[in-house]
Amino acid sequence: MEFTDYFLHMRQRPDRARIKMEWIEATVENPEVTRVQADGRIRKWRKIEEQGKYLRVVLLPDGKTVHNAFFDRAFKG
């Protein structure tokens, strides 16, 4: 996996630092839902059972560079 500078910067926030890389990888490789934004970025969601929440991972249009990852409070599955 590759990462944008934005992702690496945001990863320093306490709420984002607790997101395990294995969760991000699992979401990218085996999402429950995938949607493509108008700008070509790819959003993927997967429920993280340990947290009881859905993780959203946003990829660049290349499909392999992680731009953002966060627990999506609005997503209900």
Summary of the structure (lengths in Angstrom):
residues: 77
radius of gyration: 11.5
end to end distance: 24.9
largest distance: 31.8
contacts: 205
relative contact order: 0.24
helix: 25%
strand: 35%
